Amino acid sequence: MTVARSAEFVNAVIKAYDVRGVVGEQIDAQFVRDVGASFARLMRTESATRVVIGHDMRDSSPSLAAAFADGVLDQGLDVVHIGLASTDQLYFASGNLDCPGAMFTASHNPARYNGIKMCRAKALPVGQDTGLATIKSEIVAGVPAYDGARGTATEIDLLADYAAYLRGLVDLDEIRPLTIAVDAGNGMGGHTVPAVLGTLPQLKIVPLYFELDGSFPNHEANPLDPKNLVDLQDLVRKSGADIGLAFDGDADRCFVVDENGDPVSPSAITALVAERELTKEPGAVIIHNLITSHAVPELVTELGGTPVRTRVGHSFIKQEMAATGAVFGGEHSAHYYFRAFWGADSGMLAALHVLAALGEKDRPISELMSSYATYAASGEINSTVADAKERTMAVVEAFGNRTVSVDRLDGVTVQLPDHAWFNLRASNTEPLLRLNVEARSPEEVDALVTEILSIVRS
């Protein structure tokens, strides 16, 4: 049996969807070994015989991945190492090899962090209610030892197979030539973009920060923050690129910049891909989270599809993908999920769809996307509050005489007249209240944001 740890320590590191913390303070080799052992025990109850493991370019990732593997092996399961990988490459491995997986990455977090994203066979999610709570309990109590034979480890390179699989899902053979500026942010996009896009003769790649460097010397690998898009925007304008793509640290999210250097809303990307998928499968289900633009469900309905609204978070989307048989799902955070990719998210696959849509038409990306940008949006605005519930109630009361409807699927969503709405959600891990607003015009959005924040921050 492993050494027991305090519930407070474990709860600070094992979060709602993954494991994440500061290396050397919250996460070390022994802790990760224990997580690997407990994960193996859980997967053994589901008849798994092996676990596939990948890792990003952070300095701590190879040793932590090895420690996790040691815990898995001690529990009698075999390990398949795929080495350097993006998170969606790990999901490909899990789906292709039909076995559970673990990816070592802290995604867009700073260099001092690392973490683990775990999945079942076929990339099915492991979240708080689907395994992480069990792993927490075992680590607090001490993971029981296994009295059988130790597993064996092998290594395999799946990068070329991953690239070929994605290219097989989206046909780019007949598109016009495109120049693409790509900011990998020194993350795993520098590993996967050359393999997936670099071999296509129609595409000219203008690379930025492709060197794998877990210290992130140029900017944080978090394109959701506008300041981290500035270098790509400059590169698009200077190079005359048709489009810009930015990937986060583990390259499972992809952000798009148009030919003018202006960011394209992930909601607009969701609508574009949804339209492409509905063209191939009329009437299909499309998933969208509740703070994705209302333009998405409106378009899906107009095209004869079935929009399904979910809570924010990849485990909720993946569960709905499986439950409904949805062909596609999108989030405001630029996570895009595909039934053809085992219901898992792949920024690279979304990028291929966008490139195909752009390359099939002789017009710029800004014009192509304009038809999907029906509304103006605030983006997510965080406020530090002492009592998120009390502040939320105060806002709801203030808008009482203007409210069309209220729902509490995830936080509070208030529908206002003329298609305006806002959502307030409390963070699960920080004293933050998150605000998203959408309306017909930027002026209306700004007015609503000002009014709501005056209440939230009072």
N, C-alpha and C positions, 0 to 999 in steps of 0.2 A: 504494500500500500504506500502511496505517495504521502508526503507531508501535508497535513491539513493547512488551509489558509483562511484568514478571516473573511467573513461575508462582505464586509465593507471594502476590503482590498479587491476581491473578485468582482463585486458589482461595479466598481469604478472602471474596470477594464473590459469586462464582457458586457457589451451593450445590447441594444434591441435587435441589431441585425448582424453584428460582427464583433470581433475582438480588436481593441485599439487602445494604445497608450504610449507613454514615453519609454523608449528603450533604456534599460538600466535602472529605471525607477519603478515603472509599473510592469514592464515586460522584460523578462530575461529568459535564458535558455531553459531553466528548470520549470518555470511557469508554463512555457510553450510546450515542453515535453509532456507536462500533465494534461494540457488541453488536447494534445494529440492522442494521448492514451484514452482519455474519456470519450473523445470523438470516435475513436476506433471501437470502443465498447458499444457505443450507441449504434454505429453502423453495422457491427456484427449482429446485433439483434434484428437488423433488417436484411440479413443474409449477404452482406457485402464481404468480399474476400480480399479486396485491395483498395488503396486510396492513391489518387494522383495528386501530386504536389508541384506547384509552380511558385515563382517568386519574382518580384520586381528588381530594380537596379539599386535600391538602397543598400548602403554598406552592411547593414545588419541583417538583410534578408536571407542570404545564403546560410548563415549559421543558425538562424532561427528556424528556417525550413528544415535543416538537418536535425535540429532538436525535436521538432514536431514529428518528423519521420521516425526518430528513435522511439518516441512514445507509441506511435502506431505499430511499429515492428514488435515492441515489447508485448503488445496485446494480441499478437499472432496474425495480424493482417499484413499483406504485402504492400510495398510502396512502389509507385511508378514516378520517378522524377522527370519533369519536362524542362527543368532549368528556368532560364529567363523567359518570362511570358507576360503578356497583358492579361488582365482579368478575364476578358472574353475569350482569350486563347485557352485559359484554364477551363472555362465553361465548355468550350469546344472539346477539350480533352475528356471532361467528365461525360459529355454526351456521346462522343465517338467511342470511348472505351467502356461506356456503361458502368461507371464506378463513381463513388463519392470523390470529392476533391477539396483541396485547401489551397488558397492563394495567399501568399505573404506580400502584403502591401498596406500602406496607410493612405492609398489613393492620393488625394490632393493635399493632405496634411503636411506640415513642415518636416524637415529632414530628421529631427530628433524622434519622430513617431514611427511606429510600425504596427502592423496588425494582421489579422487573419480573416479572410472571407471563406466560409465553408459552405459546401453544397452536398446534396445527396446525388446518387447516380442520375444521369440525364439532366444535370444542372438544377435539380429541384432545390428550393431554398431551405436553409437552416436558420430559423429566426428564434426570437425569444420563446414563442409558444410551440415551436416545432423542433426543439432540441437544445437550444442554448441554455434554457432554465435547468435542464437535466445536467448539462455539463457544469454549470455553475455549482449546483448542489454537490456533485461528486468532487469537485476541486476543493470546496469548503470542507467536506468531510474527509477527503483523502481518496484518491482513485484506487480501487482494489487491484491487486496484482493479478496477472493471468498465469495460469499454471500449465499452459500448453506450449507448443513449440514457437519460437520466435519467427516472425515473417522474414521475407527476403526482399531486397531492393534492386530495382533495375532502372536504367535511364533510357529515355527515348526523346527524339527531336521531332516535334509535331508542327513546327512553324510552317513548313511548306504545305502540309496537309490542311492546316487551318486556313492558309491563304487561298488554296485551291477551292476549298469548300465554300468560302464566302464569295469568291468570284463566280462560282457555279450558281449562286442564288440570284445574282443580278447581272444581266447581259449588258456589257459595255462595248461589244464588238463593233456596233454600228454608230457609236456616238462621234460627234465632231471633235477635233483636237481641242484640248483644254489645258490651260496653265493653272496649276494649283499651288498656292502658297500654303505650307503646312508648318505650324508651330507645335513641336512635340514637347516643348517645355522641359527638355532633358529627361523626359519620362519614357514610358514604354512604347509610345508612338514612334520613337526613333528606331525601335526594334521591329514593329509590325507594319508600318507604312511602306518601307522599301519592299517588304515581302509581298504585300497585298497589292499596292498600287504601282510600285516601281517597275514592274515587269510589263505594264500595259503600254503599248506604243502610242496610244491616243493621248496619254497624259504626260505632261511635263511638270515635274515636281520641283518647286523652289523651296528647299528645306531651311528650317530655322530651329536651332537648338536640338538637333538630332542626337547629340552626344549623350549617352546614358550617364547621368550624374545625379546620384541621390542627394547631393547637397543643394541642388536646384540653384545654381549660381546666377541665373539670369532673371528669373521671376518664379513665384510659386506656380506649381502646375495645377492651378485652379482657374479655368477659364470662366467660371461663373462670376468671378470678381472682375469688373470691367478694366481695372488697372493692369490685369494680366493679359489683356487682349491688345494692348497698345502697340506692342512690337509687331504683332501679326498685321494689324491694321496698316501700319506704316509700310510693311513689306508688300502687302497687296497693292497699295497705291504706287509704290516705287517700281515694282516689277511689272505692273500692268496685268496681274493675274486675273483670271476669270472668277476666282473664288478663293477664299481662305478657310482652312480647317485648323482648329485648335483642339488638342487632346489633353485630358487631365493626366495625372501621374501614372495611373495604371491603365490608361487608354481605353477605359470602358465607356467614357463619355466623349462626345464629339460636338463642338460648337462651330457654327458657320458664320463667316463674314462675307458680305457681298463684294462686288467689284469696286465699290466706292469706299470700302473699309468699314461699312456700317454693320453692326451685329444683326444677325437674323434670329428672331425669337424661336426657341425650341418648340413652342406651341405651333408656330408656322411649319416647322420641319415635321412635327407630328401630323399635321393636316396633310402635308404633301405626301408623306409615306403612306398615310391611311388611304388617300385617294388612289395611289398606285396599287396597294394591296386589294382594295375593293374592286378595282378594274379587273384584277385577276380572279377574284372570288366574290362576286356580287352577294350582298346580304350578310357578309361576315361580321363578326363581333370585333369592335375596336375598343381597347381599354384606354382610359385617360384618367389621370388623378384629378382631384377636385380643384386644384389651383391652376390646371391647364386652362388656356383660353376657352371660353364658350364657343369660339369659332370652330373648335374641333368637333364637339358633338353635333353642332348645327350642320357642318359639312357632311359628317358621317350619315346623319339622318337624311339629308338632301340626296345623298348618293344611294340610299336604300340600305345602308348598313345599320348595325345595332351598336350604339355607343353605350359603354358601361363605365360608370364613375366609381372611383375607388379612393381610399385613403392614400396619403403620401407615404412612400416607402417601398423599396424594391420587393420586400417579402409579400406585401399586400398585392402588388401588381402581379407578381409571379403566381400567387395563389389563384387570382382571378383569371389569369391566362389559362391555367390548367383547368379550372372549374368550368369556364365558359367555352373553351376551345378557340379563344380569340386568335385572330391571325396576326395582330399587331397591338402594341401598347406604347404610349409615350408619356413622359413626365416633363414638367417645366424645367427640371434640372438637367435636361439633355441625356437622360437615360432612355433608351429605346429598346423595346422587347419584341422578339419575333418568334412566332410558332415554329418557323423553319429552323430556328436556332435553339430548340428545346425550351422555348418560352423564356429564355434568358436574354439579357441585354447585351448589345454590341454597338458601340459607337462607330466602329468601322463598317458594319453592315448598313447602318443608317447613312454614313458618308457615301457608300456605293450607290444607294438609292438616289441621293441628292445629285451626285455626279451624272447618273444615268438620266435623270429628269432634265438636268441642265444641258447635257450633251445631245439630247434628242431634239432640242429646239434651238433655233437661231436667234436667241434673245438673251440679254444678261440676267444674272441671277436675281438682281433687284426687281426686275419686271416679273420674273417667274414667281417670286414669293409675294408680290404685292397683293395677289388675289386671296392669299391665306391670312393676311394681316387685317382682319376686320375691325379689331378693337385696339385700344391703347391700354397698356398695362404698366404697373409700377415696378414690377420685379419684387423680390422678397426683401422686406425692410425689417431689421431686427431692433428691438428695444429691450434694454435691461430693466426688469421690473421686479418688485419684491413680491407681488401677489398677482400672478397672471390671471387667475380666475376672477378676482375682483375687478381688475382693469377691463377684462373682456366683458363682464356684465355691465360695467359702466358705459362702454361703447354701444352695446346692444340697446340699452335703455335710451341712450341719446338719439339713436336712429329709429326709435319705436314708431313714430308717426310717419316715417317714410319707408318702412319695411314692407316688402311684398311677401317675403317668406324667410324663414330661418331654419337651417338644419345643423345638426351636430355630428355629422359623420366623422369629421376630423377637426377638432376645434369648433369654431362657429363660423358658418358661412351665411352672410346676410345678403339676400337678393333685393336690389333697389329698383325703382322704375327705370324704364328705357334701357334695359339690359346691363345696367351697372351692378356690381357686386363687390364684396370684400370678404376675405377670410382672415381670421385671427387664430393662430395655433401656438400653443405653448411648447417649447422645446422639452424633450424628454430628459436631457442631460445638463442643461444650463438654465439660469434664471432669465430666459429670453422669451419674448412674445413676438411671433413672426406675423407680419402683415403683408397681404397681397391684395391689390385693388385692380379692377378692370372696369373700363367705361368706354363710351363712344369716342372720346377725344382726350388728348393729353392734358388739356386744360381741366377737364372734369376729373381726371385721375389725380392731378396735382391738388385740386381743391379738396377732394375726399381724403387724400393722404394727410394733408395739413390738418383737417378737422379731426381725423381719427387719432393722429399722433398727439395732438394737443390734449386729448383725453387720456391716452395710454401713458404719456410721459408727465402728466400733471402731478 
